[in-house]
């Protein structure tokens, strides 16, 4: 008799959720704003982002993915498109997984402020509070809507593997909720990266973060 080390598999009825950050989007430029959707910047993918989307599709086309989700912002639709075509699936839109609303800094200004090391940007990072940015959504509000969206997905897809194309701030929020880590602990997932949560009986289990092997 011998007992080998077990290989993890989600519990029966769990949702195996892949959180995929959209590909790189077009650059911000001083004095120019991205097109806005409901007050949020809506840049298209950069050519590098389209290349990342193709590599995601190559990585996942053989996975038993039952459904795809995107947000209300086009960079997630564009990133999901190659995999949706490969799998023959039409993505569902989940608005509550849209990126954190950055208020007065939306439309590309946030990137410029971050690159310049603006004092208010540094303070928001230190205190882990989006709401310090003028007009921005609070961290608590972001976490509340992300948790609500994940609960909806879990209820709709018991026992299935799902892929959701989302945003860096949303991945950070979801993984902080799952682990009880500080709010910004998982911010900064790479464009095109894959993170993994298992959702079961109201609990969230982190199984992977920032997997980029398909992009190397």
C-alpha positions in Angstrom: 0.0 0.0 0.0 1.3 3.4 -0.8 -0.2 6.9 -0.6 0.9 9.5 -3.1 0.6 13.2 -2.6 -2.8 14.4 -3.9 -3.4 16.7 -6.8 -5.7 19.5 -6.1 -9.1 19.6 -7.8 -12.0 22.0 -7.0 -14.7 20.6 -4.7 -17.9 19.3 -6.3 -20.1 22.2 -7.3 -17.3 24.8 -7.1 -16.7 27.4 -9.8 -13.2 27.4 -11.1 -12.8 31.1 -12.2 -9.9 32.4 -14.3 -9.5 36.1 -14.0 -7.7 37.4 -17.1 -6.4 40.9 -17.2 -7.0 42.6 -20.6 -4.1 43.1 -22.9 -2.1 46.3 -23.0 -4.2 49.3 -24.0 -3.3 52.3 -26.0 -1.0 54.8 -24.3 -2.2 57.9 -22.5 -1.0 61.3 -23.9 -0.9 64.7 -22.1 -3.8 66.9 -23.1 -5.8 64.0 -24.6 -8.5 61.9 -23.0 -9.6 58.4 -23.9 -13.2 58.0 -25.0 -15.4 57.6 -21.9 -18.0 55.1 -21.1 -20.2 56.1 -18.1 -17.4 58.4 -17.1 -14.6 55.8 -17.3 -11.7 55.7 -19.8 -12.3 53.3 -22.6 -9.1 52.9 -24.6 -8.7 50.3 -27.3 -6.0 47.7 -27.2 -2.5 48.6 -28.3 -1.0 46.2 -31.0 0.9 44.5 -28.2 -2.5 43.9 -26.4 -3.9 42.2 -29.5 -0.8 39.9 -29.5 -1.3 39.1 -25.9 -5.0 38.3 -26.6 -3.9 35.8 -29.3 -1.5 34.1 -26.9 -4.3 33.8 -24.2 -6.4 32.1 -26.8 -3.6 29.7 -27.7 -3.1 28.9 -24.0 -6.8 28.3 -23.2 -8.4 26.9 -26.3 -8.1 23.4 -25.0 -9.5 24.2 -21.5 -13.1 23.0 -20.6 -14.3 26.6 -20.3 -18.1 26.8 -20.1 -18.6 30.6 -20.3 -16.8 33.8 -20.9 -17.3 37.2 -19.2 -16.2 40.7 -20.1 -16.9 44.1 -18.7 -18.6 47.2 -20.2 -15.2 48.5 -21.4 -14.0 47.5 -24.9 -10.4 46.4 -24.0 -11.9 43.4 -22.3 -14.1 42.6 -25.3 -11.1 42.9 -27.6 -8.9 40.7 -25.4 -11.6 38.0 -25.1 -12.4 37.9 -28.8 -9.8 35.4 -30.0 -10.7 32.9 -27.3 -14.4 33.4 -27.8 -13.9 32.6 -31.5 -11.8 29.5 -30.7 -14.4 28.2 -28.2 -17.5 29.3 -30.1 -18.8 31.2 -27.1 -20.4 34.6 -26.8 -19.2 36.5 -23.8 -21.5 37.8 -21.1 -21.2 41.4 -19.9 -20.8 41.8 -16.2 -20.7 45.6 -15.5 -19.8 45.3 -11.9 -16.4 43.9 -12.9 -15.5 47.1 -14.7 -12.3 48.9 -13.7 -12.2 51.1 -10.6 -13.7 54.6 -11.4 -10.9 57.1 -11.1 -13.0 60.2 -11.1 -11.1 63.4 -12.2 -8.1 61.2 -13.2 -10.0 58.9 -15.5 -9.5 59.0 -19.3 -5.7 58.4 -19.0 -4.7 61.1 -16.5 -4.2 58.5 -13.8 -1.3 56.9 -15.8 0.3 60.3 -16.2 0.0 61.1 -12.5 1.4 57.7 -11.5 4.4 58.1 -13.9 5.1 61.5 -12.5 4.9 60.3 -8.9 2.2 62.8 -8.0 2.0 63.2 -4.2 -1.7 62.3 -4.2 -1.0 59.2 -6.2 1.7 58.2 -3.7 -0.7 58.8 -0.8 -3.4 56.7 -2.3 -1.0 53.9 -2.8 0.4 54.2 0.8 -3.1 54.3 2.4 -4.5 51.8 -0.1 -7.5 54.1 -0.8 -8.7 54.8 -4.3 -11.1 57.4 -2.9 -8.3 59.8 -2.2 -8.2 60.6 -5.9 -10.7 63.5 -6.6 -14.1 62.0 -7.5 -12.8 58.4 -7.5 -14.6 55.4 -6.2 -13.7 54.3 -2.7 -11.8 51.0 -2.1 -14.8 49.8 -0.1 -17.2 50.5 -2.9 -15.0 48.7 -5.4 -14.7 45.7 -3.2 -18.4 45.6 -2.6 -19.4 45.5 -6.3 -16.6 43.0 -7.2 -17.8 40.7 -4.4 -21.4 41.0 -5.7 -20.4 40.2 -9.3 -18.3 37.2 -8.2 -21.3 35.9 -6.2 -23.5 36.2 -9.3 -21.1 34.2 -11.4 -20.7 31.6 -8.7 -24.5 31.1 -8.5 -24.8 30.9 -12.3 -22.1 28.3 -13.0 -21.8 25.6 -10.3 -19.3 23.0 -11.2 -17.9 24.8 -14.2 -14.7 26.6 -15.3 -15.3 30.2 -16.3 -13.0 32.8 -17.8 -13.6 36.5 -17.0 -11.7 39.2 -18.8 -11.3 42.0 -16.4 -9.0 44.8 -15.1 -6.0 45.2 -12.9 -7.9 46.9 -10.1 -10.6 44.3 -10.2 -8.1 41.4 -9.9 -6.5 43.2 -7.0 -9.8 43.6 -5.3 -11.0 40.0 -5.9 -7.8 38.5 -4.6 -7.6 40.8 -1.5 -11.2 39.8 -0.7 -10.3 36.1 -1.1 -7.2 36.2 1.0 -8.0 38.9 3.6 -4.8 40.7 2.4 -4.3 44.5 2.4 -6.5 46.1 -0.3 -3.7 46.8 -2.8 -1.6 43.7 -2.1 -2.5 42.1 -5.4 -2.6 45.2 -7.6 -0.3 45.2 -10.6 -1.2 42.0 -12.4 0.5 42.0 -15.8 -1.5 42.7 -18.9 -2.7 39.3 -20.3 -1.9 37.5 -17.1 -4.2 34.8 -15.6 -5.2 34.5 -12.0 -7.4 31.8 -10.5 -10.0 31.7 -7.8 -12.2 28.7 -6.7 -15.6 29.8 -5.5 -17.5 27.4 -3.3 -20.2 27.8 -0.7 -19.6 31.5 -0.3 -15.8 31.1 0.1 -13.1 32.1 -2.3 -9.8 30.2 -2.5 -6.8 31.7 -4.3 -5.2 29.1 -6.6 -3.0 31.3 -8.8 -1.8 34.8 -9.4 -0.3 36.6 -12.4 0.5 33.6 -14.5 2.3 34.9 -17.7 4.0 31.7 -19.0 2.0 32.0 -22.2 3.4 35.5 -22.8 7.0 34.6 -22.4 
